[in-house]
Amino acid sequence: MRVTVDVVGAGGHAKVVLALLHSCGWPVGVVVDGSADRQGSTLLGHTIEREDALALGADRRVVVAIGNNAARRRVADRLLAAGHRFATLVHPTAWVAPSARLGDGAVVFAGAIVQPDVVVGAHAILNTGCSVDHDCVVGAFSHVAPGARLCGAVQVGDGALVGVGAAVIPAVRIGAWATVGAGAAVVRDVDAGATVVGVPARPTSTSPGRSGT
């Protein structure tokens, strides 16, 4: 059965999701966004519509193309309650080990590497050129940003953000909704909701739970 993918969100992250879909040859149904300012404009050749343009059907899937982790969870929960089903996407230039498991709605972008026995939760983002080594667990609605590196057996909690170019040593735990700053070197566990920055990474007073592309 040929599946059509609808895209929810029309910001920068949605642009990269659309590029992935085009690269895979997946047919795109509608691109929708809740912002009236975006509706009627175009994104990579697709007209942005209202969310009520989404259709249910056995041949339809949705990807929630919103970079902010908390917002992505809110939208995904609402769509799930309405009966929508989600696409799990892997860019053709990414490498995912056969024993890795990807949750519903997870997206693996160009150049990412996912090693054996990795578990990736629902609606998680493995962004451009990141690497996730053996036996890692990446929680639902989390985001491993471009160029980030997770060594073996790292655990990333639900909703956490591992920032651009960050590196995490083996077997470290990053708590739910924590934020690891760009370029940080994480050498010890990170508490849930905490924000850590620097080399080595240390806590900061920055508000927890931020996300982004």
C-alpha positions in Angstrom: 0.0 0.0 0.0 1.3 3.4 -1.0 1.4 5.7 2.0 1.0 9.5 1.8 2.7 11.6 4.6 1.1 14.7 5.9 3.4 17.3 7.6 2.3 19.2 10.7 4.4 22.3 11.1 5.8 24.8 8.6 9.0 26.2 10.2 12.6 25.5 9.6 12.4 22.0 11.0 9.5 21.2 8.7 11.6 22.3 5.8 14.2 19.7 6.6 11.5 17.1 7.1 10.1 17.9 3.6 13.5 17.6 2.1 13.8 14.1 3.7 10.5 13.1 2.3 11.5 14.3 -1.2 14.8 12.4 -1.0 12.9 9.2 -0.1 10.3 9.7 -2.8 7.5 9.6 -0.2 4.4 11.3 -1.5 3.5 14.4 0.6 -0.2 15.0 1.2 -0.7 18.3 3.0 1.5 20.7 5.0 -0.4 22.3 7.8 0.4 24.9 10.5 -1.6 26.5 13.2 -0.2 30.0 12.5 -2.5 32.1 10.3 0.6 34.0 9.2 2.0 31.0 7.5 -1.2 29.6 6.0 -1.4 30.3 2.3 2.3 30.7 1.8 4.5 27.9 0.4 7.3 25.7 1.8 9.5 23.9 -0.7 6.7 24.0 -3.2 3.8 22.9 -0.8 1.0 25.3 0.1 0.6 25.6 3.8 -2.9 24.8 5.0 -5.0 24.8 8.1 -4.8 21.8 10.4 -8.3 20.7 9.5 -7.0 19.8 6.1 -5.6 16.6 7.7 -7.3 13.4 6.6 -7.6 10.1 8.4 -7.1 6.9 6.4 -5.2 3.6 6.3 -3.0 5.1 3.5 -2.2 8.3 5.5 0.5 9.0 8.0 1.5 12.2 9.9 4.9 13.5 10.9 5.0 16.2 13.5 7.6 18.5 12.1 8.1 20.8 15.1 11.5 21.2 16.6 10.5 22.3 20.0 10.1 19.1 22.1 7.3 20.2 24.4 5.3 21.6 21.5 5.9 18.5 19.4 4.5 16.3 22.3 1.4 18.5 22.7 0.6 18.3 19.0 1.4 14.5 18.7 -0.8 13.8 21.7 -3.7 15.7 20.2 -3.3 14.0 16.8 -3.1 10.5 18.4 -6.3 11.2 20.3 -8.0 12.2 17.0 -7.0 8.8 15.4 -4.0 9.8 13.3 -1.1 7.4 12.7 2.5 8.5 12.5 5.3 8.0 9.9 8.8 7.0 11.1 11.3 8.5 8.7 14.9 7.7 7.9 16.9 9.7 5.3 18.5 7.6 2.6 22.0 8.8 3.6 21.6 7.8 7.3 22.7 4.4 8.6 20.5 2.5 11.0 21.6 -0.9 12.3 19.1 -3.6 11.7 18.8 -4.3 15.5 18.0 -0.7 16.3 14.4 0.1 17.1 12.7 3.4 16.1 9.4 4.5 17.7 6.4 5.9 15.8 7.0 9.4 14.5 10.8 9.3 15.0 12.9 11.0 12.4 16.5 10.2 11.5 18.1 12.9 9.3 20.8 12.9 6.7 24.2 11.5 7.7 23.0 10.2 11.1 24.4 6.9 12.4 22.4 4.6 14.7 24.4 1.7 16.0 23.2 -1.8 17.1 20.6 -2.3 19.8 19.8 1.4 20.0 16.2 2.2 21.1 14.7 5.5 19.9 11.4 6.6 21.4 8.3 8.0 19.7 8.7 11.4 17.9 12.4 11.6 18.8 14.7 13.6 16.4 18.1 12.3 15.4 19.3 15.3 13.5 21.8 15.9 10.7 25.1 14.1 11.2 24.6 13.0 14.8 25.8 9.6 16.0 24.2 7.3 18.5 26.3 4.3 19.5 25.5 0.8 20.7 22.8 0.2 23.3 21.8 3.8 23.8 18.2 4.7 24.7 16.9 7.9 23.3 13.6 8.9 24.9 10.3 9.9 23.4 10.1 13.5 22.2 13.9 14.0 22.7 16.2 15.7 20.2 19.8 14.8 19.5 20.9 17.9 17.6 23.2 18.1 14.5 26.7 16.7 15.0 26.0 15.5 18.6 27.8 12.3 19.7 26.4 9.7 22.1 28.9 7.0 23.1 27.7 3.5 24.0 24.9 2.9 26.5 23.9 6.5 27.0 20.4 7.1 28.2 18.6 10.2 27.1 15.3 10.9 28.9 12.0 11.8 27.4 11.9 15.4 26.0 15.7 16.0 26.6 17.8 18.1 24.2 21.4 17.2 23.4 22.7 20.3 21.7 24.6 20.9 18.5 28.0 19.2 18.6 27.7 18.0 22.2 29.5 14.8 23.2 28.4 12.3 25.9 30.7 9.7 27.4 29.6 6.0 27.7 26.8 5.0 30.1 25.8 8.6 31.2 22.2 9.3 31.9 20.6 12.5 30.8 17.3 13.1 32.7 13.9 13.8 31.2 13.5 17.3 29.8 17.1 18.2 30.5 19.1 20.4 28.1 22.7 19.8 27.1 24.2 23.0 25.6 25.9 23.2 22.3 29.4 21.8 22.3 29.2 20.5 25.9 31.2 17.5 27.0 29.0 15.4 29.3 31.1 13.3 31.7 28.5 12.7 34.5 24.8 12.1 34.8 22.5 15.1 34.2 19.4 15.6 36.5 15.9 15.7 35.0 15.1 19.3 34.0 18.6 20.5 34.4 20.6 22.6 31.9 24.3 21.9 31.5 26.9 23.7 29.5 30.7 23.7 28.9 33.7 21.4 29.0 33.2 19.5 31.2 29.4 20.2 31.3 28.2 21.8 34.5 24.7 23.0 35.6 23.5 26.5 34.8 20.5 28.5 35.9 19.2 28.6 32.3 15.5 27.5 32.1 15.2 23.8 31.5 13.5 22.0 28.7 14.4 24.2 25.7 14.5 22.6 22.4 15.2 23.5 18.8 16.8 22.6 15.5 
